[in-house]
């Protein structure tokens, strides 16, 4: 009888863990499908905005992206916080891409930074000693979300305004999105060794290598397409530098924002995009890739008119 009881318990445990494993596998497959479907819908729209539509459309969209990203950052890592502060940050962030589009960034950015900083110190002074007291670190977080993140993302608008900007602005997008996708799928199917378990538990060494290789190749393929379909000269040695550098900083950007999430015990910055998290979860690596591509294009042009 005891043996039967043990066997029954063992069978029950096996069924439980089997059901758990099946549920986990189904959840992973559903999440993967959702991620692919959303990407399949949004990537063509992004291409149309970047390549065909005038620069002011991109500036308007990036203004919205920056505002949402700033709001998400403060809500995620500050908890409930002060709604007014989140609105200050979102509004400030929305102005930076507009300043880039109108080529008045050197004027508008110091104004935005100073006004937001002043508002934060006013809020901190008024709230000091109360339950809603604002720490100095929270002031810096607000400035980071309201001014620095939009400044980095606004490099996309700056690239679009350059001669042949409809081509150049595709470089950081291809580099960031393809590197992310390459690292994700390589890690899912081939990943065995954890790369940064404390910062990004799902990242593997194999995934990082896959992202580096696939992202670099994607940029080179883009160069081949441009060379064969336009009259522009393509410096492939420079483009190779773009590809490798872009793939590296893309993964650094992803890890940097993962580090912030780990420090504040946050899974995602938001839930706006199914399968991808919030706006900032999707554009975190772009904060690193876009300005690096802009700097490289300014110093070592890879596509020459």
Secondary structure, 3 states (H helix, E strand, C coil): CHHHHHHHHHHHHHHHHHHHHHHHHHHHHHHHHHHHHHHHHHHHHHHHHHHCCCHHHHHHHHHHHHHHHHHHHHHHHHCCCCHHHHHHHHHHHHHHHHHHHCCCHHHHHHHHHHHHHHHHHHHHHHHCCCCCCCCHHHHHHHHHHHHHHHHHHCHHHHHHHCCCHHHHHHHHHHHHHHHHHHHHHHHHHHCCCEEECCCEEEEEHHHHHHHHHHHHHHHHHHHHHHHHHCCCEECHHHHHHHHHHHHHHHHHHHHHHHHHHHHCCCCCCCCCECCCECHHHHHCCHHHHHHHHHHHHHHCCCEEC
